[in-house]
Amino acid sequence: MIIVLELFLQFGLLLVLLGLCLWLGDKVFLVVEHLIYHLIYQSTWPRKLIWKFFYNSFSWYLKNENYFRSHNCGYAILTQTGETLKLVAKQDIKNQYQNQMYHYAALGIRNLDDLQGKNVLDLATGRGGGLAFLAKYFYPKNAVGIDISSHQIQFAQSHQDEIDSLSYFQGDVECLNAVNFDKDIQYDLITCIESLHCFSNLSAIFNGVQNLMQKNGNFVIVDIFEKKEVKNIEKIMKHFFMIEKREIITINVKHAMNLDKPRVEKMISKFITDNEIAKQVMRNILASAEGSKTYEELGKTKEYICYVLRHPNPAIDATHQCQSPNEKNMRRYQEQMALHSYQNDPQNQQQSM
Ligand SMILES: *[C@@H]1O[C@H](CO)[C@@H](O)[C@H](O)[C@H]1NC(C)=O
């Protein structure tokens, strides 16, 4: 019954909005755009339903895109190629910047080289490729991914590449208690990559994370934040955690989007032959550089931010720990990362083409 209602709401809502747009033209389009914007970024429960529907459709639509395994805007250092990692396997290169984002969030920002023996939990893991990448090259003990979209989880599970540490589960990150995964483990690293904006009740997520995170563990969030909402969100964060590090990486993300544009355009052309409007919609959905709403807004009304959170330590005043973006740190990270290379990995050699 609830599922029927949910489907009805999801389909009904979108169809009505789409119908209105086509029927009434431009001005209504703007109003509808605002309404959609409100529903997907500011509403409470409709937001989650819409994102779930969206990602289910998205994954169904791209179900055969084997190389499209990770969906985030990407991370690049400010060099010509933007590479922080020398990747060799074709499948890894296809998602170069998305993998780099995962690497940056899990290791780079924390100045770590590997995840050996660590338990990693990825919230809203999407198509699973980012977590799989970490599991493949940085050897965590367990790498668990959770996503609300069953289609995405199916995709992730069918592209696991026989990595033993890796497992994916369908479920709602706002109710981690109800999700069927190993909750006896204390996780050393919990990540939430470009998906916090899909959720309305941050307290529910933070509460769940608090219970699952190891004493010295880190909760790393990277996402696009509305500038005017940052203060509010940080206030909620500080209610549960201490902000150990904060870096604004908007320029790195925009650089990655630019470098990634040929791939995204190729993918769009493959699916949509000549309809300009449909192409534009896809550009927005895939956050293509130049021409997508996300790209235009980044740096103006929105920033791309990485937070490293940890359990609060009552002995230390949390307010003193909040670091603003630090150029020296960033440079050190960039130098360090340039040394990274997977070229000698035999598994990689085999797969490269
Ligand atoms: C959000 O989650 C918290 C913690 O689980 C809960 O106490 C609160 O009632 C929730 N808020 C809403 C609006 O659902």
The ligand as an SDF file (V2000), in Angstrom:
LIG
                    3D

 14 14  0  0  0  0  0  0  0  0999 V2000
   14.8770   13.7580   12.7270 C   0  0  0  0  0  0  0  0  0  0  0  0
   15.5810   12.7210   13.3470 O   0  0  0  0  0  0  0  0  0  0  0  0
   15.6740   12.8550   14.7410 C   0  0  0  0  0  0  0  0  0  0  0  0
   16.6230   11.7820   15.2330 C   0  0  0  0  0  0  0  0  0  0  0  0
   16.3200   10.5110   14.7150 O   0  0  0  0  0  0  0  0  0  0  0  0
   14.2820   12.7800   15.3420 C   0  0  0  0  0  0  0  0  0  0  0  0
   14.3580   12.9050   16.7370 O   0  0  0  0  0  0  0  0  0  0  0  0
   13.4520   13.8960   14.7460 C   0  0  0  0  0  0  0  0  0  0  0  0
   12.1300   13.8040   15.1990 O   0  0  0  0  0  0  0  0  0  0  0  0
   13.4630   13.8530   13.2370 C   0  0  0  0  0  0  0  0  0  0  0  0
   12.8220   15.0580   12.7190 N   0  0  0  0  0  0  0  0  0  0  0  0
   11.8650   15.0220   11.8050 C   0  0  0  0  0  0  0  0  0  0  0  0
   11.3430   16.3380   11.3640 C   0  0  0  0  0  0  0  0  0  0  0  0
   11.4180   13.9920   11.3680 O   0  0  0  0  0  0  0  0  0  0  0  0
  1  2  1  0
  1 10  1  0
  2  3  1  0
  3  4  1  0
  3  6  1  0
  4  5  1  0
  6  7  1  0
  6  8  1  0
  8  9  1  0
  8 10  1  0
 10 11  1  0
 11 12  1  0
 12 13  1  0
 12 14  2  0
M  END
$$$$
